[in-house]
Amino acid sequence: MKITKGNILDDVLNEMNSDEFLNEYWPNHFLHNKGSIERFFSVPGIENISSLENILKIYKNPVMVVGDAIIEETGGILNKFLVPPEEAMSWYEKGAALEFDFTDIFIPELRESISKLKSLLGLPEGTMAKAVLYAAKESAGFSAHFDAYCNFIFQLKGKKKWKLAENFNTINPLQHYELIEAPHLPDPLKSYWNGEFPDENLSNGTELILDAGSFLFLPRGCWHSTSSSEETIALNFTFGQPAWLDLILIELRNRLIQKDEWRELVNIDLLDENERKKVEEKLKSMINNLPNDFKGISVGDILARKKDDLDVYQSTQLVVRQLMSIKDGF
Ligand SMILES: [Fe+2]
């Protein structure tokens, strides 16, 4: 019988309770908590993950294969691609790391656990949440990057070395970034980027060794890289980090969508100069009217948007993944 102390965090954290975590670490400070792996099995769904072979039987979706083996295969063009689950093991043997995105589609108990953790963390209802399982062999890992999501990581097998470093370049990043792309920065990130890039080894950072039974909370934006010298399996619970910006943009769109002129086709490039001028004048008056359109937006209006879908990209990914798994049912 499973012994539970209360909520998921109370069950998983060793010698710490959920209040301490929520007050001192969430949402900005990483936490590495070691203990017996047994405590993870109090989280419904985790006991279904016993081995890589077992996961490959359950997971009826393409598997992402990642790492040097893929770079070699594609002549340096790609570092990851999707393969059918039956081919995943041969890529694993060649040294690729395997990423099982949306594992919770195939283990519904996990979805339930993630949803409980989401409300425990006080995240808006419309926040993206999913489980991702990683399996890797010797030396396979991820180079330095940061994510726009936060992760709760359960190390289920093997030893993995993590390097973490505080992100002095961006506060509250809204997108993922790979250090290997430096000095190139995508435009939105460039607009709020500060200072020099860290070195690729994150040598000013902290080194952590996760082994079976290690739990890691990785906040959004924290620089990190991983490597392993043995076979590892880790389960991640990943949560989007909706910003006020997301809520206000939904509200603004919802207001403008009611106006016929804002739904008009962008039809300007084929017009002659005279017609083009007319369209520009009309657009100018629409812009000038924005303060009226947005008048009276209240805090309540914005907070009501917490229930909206706050990550359309991931929701689409989920639907695609679900559709891909349906075919195996026929
Ligand atoms: Fe990451």
Residues whose N, C-alpha, C, O or C-beta is under 5 A from the ligand:
A	BS01	LIG	D147
